[in-house]
């Protein structure tokens, strides 16, 4: 049991670099194979090499949940699952792990904490709010990586049990609502904080720009995006500053 814990810990450390070998041929596959290798060292000599090679095949998913695939594939190798079944398992996990991870982290946990941090800064929290954000966010994503790796190793080919765990499903749903509430609360407070250093006319101009940007994105979102608008407004601001110093 102790050796398994050590192997899982080694795999976890390697998961932090899973995107380091990202490429368009195998996507995250090479990183997944490197992370899976510590869990395969106990295999017989004739099985170790092919198992490591399979682990480095094409794979793409959310980096924070990719441990589910690493643990599940490694456990399947130890359980003697046929190679084609392991390949099918890996292929089947790409979509769900990407979808759940994006909704839970990129559209939930990260913007939720970012909104709270912005609110904290606007209310006078300063660098303390930023430090709390960094600590809490990193604790959350490290815990998620560790849970995913352990769950994958525990369930093996039955890893879908972990994906349908009520805690994971409820967290995905809850984080979406919490993110919307936090962002909606943070926007006006942050806007007021950022505009407080400007005069009344400048604040009015900022409000007009915000309304125009919202309407353009809402009505012409097929041709306009946030980056283009930001560049256009930045150029206009530079021209206005040059004409009216």
URCORDA-V997817 format. One record per backbone hydrogen bond with DSSP energy under -1.0 kcal/mol. CO is the residue of the C=O (numbers start at 0). NH is the residue of the N-H. E is the energy in kcal/mol with one decimal. If there is no record, write none. Layout:
CO:NH:E ; CO:NH:E
//
This chain:
0:4:-2.1 ; 1:5:-2.2 ; 2:6:-2.5 ; 3:7:-2.7 ; 4:8:-2.3 ; 5:9:-2.3 ; 6:10:-2.5 ; 7:11:-2.5 ; 8:12:-2.2 ; 9:13:-1.9 ; 10:14:-1.6 ; 13:16:-1.5 ; 14:17:-1.5 ; 16:19:-1.9 ; 18:21:-1.4 ; 22:26:-1.9 ; 25:28:-2.7 ; 25:58:-1.8 ; 26:22:-1.3 ; 27:31:-2.3 ; 28:32:-2.5 ; 29:33:-2.3 ; 30:34:-2.2 ; 31:35:-2.1 ; 32:36:-1.4 ; 35:38:-1.5 ; 36:39:-1.8 ; 39:42:-1.7 ; 43:46:-1.6 ; 43:47:-2.3 ; 46:50:-1.9 ; 47:51:-2.4 ; 48:52:-2.3 ; 49:53:-2.4 ; 50:54:-2.1 ; 53:56:-1.7 ; 58:27:-2.5 ; 61:64:-1.1 ; 64:67:-1.8 ; 65:69:-2.0 ; 66:70:-3.0 ; 67:71:-2.3 ; 68:72:-2.6 ; 69:73:-2.1 ; 70:74:-2.3 ; 71:75:-2.3 ; 72:76:-2.0 ; 73:77:-2.0 ; 74:78:-2.2 ; 75:80:-2.5 ; 76:79:-1.0 ; 81:85:-1.9 ; 82:86:-2.2 ; 83:87:-2.1 ; 84:88:-2.3 ; 85:89:-2.3 ; 86:90:-2.3 ; 87:91:-2.6 ; 88:92:-1.3 ; 92:96:-2.3 ; 93:97:-1.9 ; 94:98:-2.7 ; 95:99:-2.8 ; 96:100:-1.7 ; 97:101:-2.1 ; 98:102:-2.2 ; 99:103:-2.6 ; 100:104:-2.8 ; 101:106:-2.4 ; 103:108:-2.7 ; 104:109:-2.5 ; 107:111:-2.2 ; 108:112:-2.4 ; 109:113:-2.4 ; 110:114:-2.4 ; 111:115:-1.9 ; 112:116:-2.5 ; 113:117:-2.5 ; 114:118:-2.3 ; 115:119:-2.5 ; 116:120:-2.4 ; 117:121:-2.6 ; 118:122:-1.8 ; 119:124:-3.5 ; 120:123:-1.5 ; 124:127:-1.4 ; 125:129:-1.2 ; 126:130:-2.6 ; 127:131:-2.6 ; 128:132:-2.1 ; 129:133:-2.3 ; 130:134:-2.4 ; 131:135:-2.8 ; 132:136:-2.7 ; 133:137:-1.9 ; 134:138:-2.2 ; 135:139:-2.3 ; 136:140:-2.4 ; 137:141:-2.1 ; 138:142:-2.2 ; 139:143:-2.1 ; 140:144:-2.1 ; 141:145:-2.4 ; 142:146:-2.6 ; 143:147:-2.5 ; 144:148:-2.3 ; 145:149:-2.4 ; 146:150:-2.9 ; 147:151:-2.4 ; 148:152:-2.1 ; 149:153:-2.4 ; 150:154:-2.3 ; 151:155:-2.2 ; 154:157:-2.1 ; 155:158:-1.1 ; 157:160:-1.9 ; 158:162:-1.6 ; 159:163:-1.7 ; 161:164:-1.6 ; 164:168:-2.3 ; 165:169:-3.1 ; 166:170:-2.3 ; 167:171:-2.0 ; 168:172:-1.9 ; 169:173:-3.1 ; 170:174:-2.7 ; 171:175:-1.1 ; 172:176:-1.3 ; 173:177:-2.7 ; 174:178:-2.5 ; 175:179:-1.9 ; 176:180:-2.2 ; 177:181:-2.6 ; 178:182:-2.8 ; 179:183:-2.2 ; 180:184:-1.8 ; 181:185:-2.2 ; 182:186:-2.3 ; 185:189:-3.1 ; 186:190:-2.7 ; 187:191:-2.3 ; 188:192:-2.0 ; 189:193:-2.7 ; 190:194:-2.0 ; 194:197:-1.7 ; 198:202:-2.3 ; 199:203:-2.0 ; 200:204:-2.2 ; 201:205:-2.4 ; 202:206:-2.1 ; 203:207:-2.4 ; 204:208:-2.6 ; 205:209:-2.3 ; 206:210:-2.3 ; 207:211:-2.8 ; 208:212:-2.7 ; 209:213:-2.3 ; 210:214:-2.5 ; 211:215:-2.6 ; 212:216:-2.4 ; 213:217:-2.2 ; 214:218:-3.0 ; 215:219:-2.7 ; 219:222:-1.7 ; 219:223:-2.3 ; 224:228:-2.2 ; 225:229:-2.5 ; 226:230:-2.3 ; 227:231:-2.4 ; 228:232:-2.9 ; 229:233:-2.2 ; 230:234:-2.2 ; 231:235:-2.4 ; 232:236:-2.3 ; 233:237:-2.1 ; 234:238:-2.3 ; 235:239:-2.7 ; 236:240:-2.4 ; 237:241:-1.6 ; 238:242:-2.4 ; 239:243:-2.9
//
